[in-house]
Amino acid sequence: MDVLVFAEVIENEVQDITYELVGKAKQLASELGGKAVTLVIGNPDVSNINSDVIQVDAGDPSPWHYAIVEKVYERVKPAAILFGNTSASLDVASQFAAQLGLPIATLVTEISVSDGQFVATSIAYGGKIMVDLAVKSPGVFVVNRGSFQAEDGKGEVGSVEKLSLDELGVSDGVEFVGYIKPEVEDVDISKADIVVSVGRGIGDEANIELAEELAEVLGGVVAGSRPIIDSGWLPKTRQVGRSGKTVVGKLYLALGISGATEHVEGVKAKNVIAINTDRDAPIFRIARCGAVADVLELVPVLIDKIREIKGE
Ligand SMILES: Cc1cc2nc3c(=O)[nH]c(=O)nc-3n(C[C@H](O)[C@H](O)[C@H](O)COP(=O)(O)OP(=O)(O)OC[C@H]3O[C@@H](n4cnc5c(N)ncnc54)[C@H](O)[C@@H]3O)c2cc1C
């Protein structure tokens, strides 16, 4: 049976979460003896989506998303439908599942097939525990960003079927009022490979400069925990965590961050390095390596050492 992916398209661009979902969909579909199919609404470039594609020319963003997903679902009859856990996709996923009476698993970080049904690993109680949910087919899965590798879903596109709203039989939808862009941001921390993140342990706004210098020598960007953003030391767009952004890059340097569950929910980088004066700080549980040290003492040494290695 096939596995359907709902592509996240913003301003006519396929977002990275889509490729993560496609990679997983391909794996699940091969286990189920089917194929991955990606539904793309709008006219973005689909040439890197490594699956079959159904592309519906309905503008971006489209007022007909709900109806389109239903019609495409009826055509494909997939065993599973994968959405990204973004505000736009979650909105469509929940309405779609409710209207069709399908089981839905949210905050999903893993999906497998066992004895003919799906098992979704999902975050519960604010990240304190992970639960395995048995989900009957056809099931709807809303997957957290950073759970799968985007690279696995990139490659040559398969067949591309272009459909109009008329061909799909979609004639009504909700009214599209407008697209509200988030605050203009200088950098998008969710797309950065190297993130130097500061927590309350940095002590003072003036010390953010140290993190900025470290980020500069490493070629990264500066982010922060919620208290840093709430204090106005960094803009909201730099917040990592449940009510901020998820970072998925190669390196996350946590400077004076305790590692509260709401914070680490947003840390999906491949390598986490933590510096904290408290050897029992929870951040060390997710750190690949760390130093029990004062950030104000260690960071200047780190900067000098990196400059020395780079020959600066
Ligand atoms: C609904 C909800 C949503 C939330 N969303 C988010 C979110 O999106 N992102 C987020 O970050 N938080 C979020 N929080 C807040 C979260 O619970 C924590 O309060 C917050 O993450 C703590 O930030 P912190 O680690 O910087 O500060 P603290 O918890 O105060 O930790 C400071 C750390 O610095 C260490 N330290 C102190 N001095 C030094 C020094 N000189 N050198 C080295 N280490 C030092 C201390 O040992 C400590 O571990 C949310 C909370 C709720 C209830």
The ligand as a Tripos MOL2 file, in Angstrom:
@<TRIPOS>MOLECULE
LIG
   53    58     1     0     0
SMALL
NO_CHARGES

@<TRIPOS>ATOM
      1 C1          4.7380   26.1690   28.2360 C.3       1 LIG1
      2 C2          6.1990   26.4510   28.3540 C.ar      1 LIG1
      3 C3          6.9270   26.6410   27.1970 C.ar      1 LIG1
      4 C4          8.2960   26.8830   27.2850 C.ar      1 LIG1
      5 N1          8.9920   27.0310   26.1300 N.ar      1 LIG1
      6 C5         10.3400   27.1860   26.2030 C.ar      1 LIG1
      7 C6         11.1090   27.2840   25.0180 C.ar      1 LIG1
      8 O1         10.5930   27.2760   23.8810 O.2       1 LIG1
      9 N2         12.4500   27.4210   25.1440 N.ar      1 LIG1
     10 C7         13.0860   27.4620   26.3650 C.ar      1 LIG1
     11 O2         14.3150   27.5880   26.3990 O.2       1 LIG1
     12 N3         12.3630   27.3840   27.4900 N.ar      1 LIG1
     13 C8         11.0140   27.2680   27.4410 C.ar      1 LIG1
     14 N4         10.3170   27.2180   28.6080 N.ar      1 LIG1
     15 C9         11.0180   27.5010   29.8730 C.3       1 LIG1
     16 C10        11.7840   26.3060   30.4390 C.3       1 LIG1
     17 O3         10.9310   25.5560   31.2820 O.3       1 LIG1
     18 C11        13.0030   26.7750   31.2770 C.3       1 LIG1
     19 O4         12.5660   27.6320   32.2880 O.3       1 LIG1
     20 C12        14.0900   27.4740   30.4660 C.3       1 LIG1
     21 O5         14.4420   26.7010   29.3540 O.3       1 LIG1
     22 C13        15.3230   27.6710   31.3390 C.3       1 LIG1
     23 O6         16.2630   28.4240   30.6380 O.3       1 LIG1
     24 P1         17.8020   28.3750   31.0200 P.3       1 LIG1
     25 O7         18.3110   26.9810   30.8810 O.co2     1 LIG1
     26 O8         18.4820   29.4380   30.2430 O.co2     1 LIG1
     27 O9         17.8150   28.8600   32.5390 O.3       1 LIG1
     28 P2         18.0160   28.0650   33.8810 P.3       1 LIG1
     29 O10        17.1020   26.9120   33.9650 O.co2     1 LIG1
     30 O11        17.9920   29.0710   34.9680 O.co2     1 LIG1
     31 O12        19.4940   27.4570   33.7490 O.3       1 LIG1
     32 C14        20.6720   28.2060   33.7960 C.3       1 LIG1
     33 C15        21.8190   27.1990   33.7830 C.3       1 LIG1
     34 O13        23.0440   27.9100   33.7130 O.3       1 LIG1
     35 C16        23.9760   27.2770   34.5530 C.3       1 LIG1
     36 N5         24.9560   28.3140   34.9110 N.ar      1 LIG1
     37 C17        24.8230   29.3570   35.7650 C.ar      1 LIG1
     38 N6         25.9290   30.1280   35.7370 N.ar      1 LIG1
     39 C18        26.7780   29.5580   34.8430 C.ar      1 LIG1
     40 C19        28.0640   29.8960   34.3680 C.ar      1 LIG1
     41 N7         28.7080   30.9950   34.7720 N.pl3     1 LIG1
     42 N8         28.6560   29.0790   33.4480 N.ar      1 LIG1
     43 C20        28.0270   27.9590   33.0150 C.ar      1 LIG1
     44 N9         26.7890   27.5920   33.4320 N.ar      1 LIG1
     45 C21        26.1660   28.3910   34.3280 C.ar      1 LIG1
     46 C22        23.1880   26.7650   35.7290 C.3       1 LIG1
     47 O14        23.8460   25.6840   36.3270 O.3       1 LIG1
     48 C23        21.8850   26.3180   35.0230 C.3       1 LIG1
     49 O15        21.9680   24.9610   34.6410 O.3       1 LIG1
     50 C24         8.9430   26.9650   28.5470 C.ar      1 LIG1
     51 C25         8.1950   26.7680   29.7030 C.ar      1 LIG1
     52 C26         6.8430   26.5220   29.6150 C.ar      1 LIG1
     53 C27         6.0720   26.3100   30.8860 C.3       1 LIG1
@<TRIPOS>BOND
     1     1     2 1
     2     2     3 ar
     3     2    52 ar
     4     3     4 ar
     5     4     5 ar
     6     4    50 ar
     7     5     6 ar
     8     6     7 ar
     9     6    13 1
    10     7     8 2
    11     7     9 ar
    12     9    10 ar
    13    10    11 2
    14    10    12 ar
    15    12    13 ar
    16    13    14 ar
    17    14    15 1
    18    14    50 ar
    19    15    16 1
    20    16    17 1
    21    16    18 1
    22    18    19 1
    23    18    20 1
    24    20    21 1
    25    20    22 1
    26    22    23 1
    27    23    24 1
    28    24    25 2
    29    24    26 1
    30    24    27 1
    31    27    28 1
    32    28    29 2
    33    28    30 1
    34    28    31 1
    35    31    32 1
    36    32    33 1
    37    33    34 1
    38    33    48 1
    39    34    35 1
    40    35    36 1
    41    35    46 1
    42    36    37 ar
    43    36    45 ar
    44    37    38 ar
    45    38    39 ar
    46    39    40 ar
    47    39    45 ar
    48    40    41 1
    49    40    42 ar
    50    42    43 ar
    51    43    44 ar
    52    44    45 ar
    53    46    47 1
    54    46    48 1
    55    48    49 1
    56    50    51 ar
    57    51    52 ar
    58    52    53 1
@<TRIPOS>SUBSTRUCTURE
     1 LIG1         1 GROUP 0 **** ****
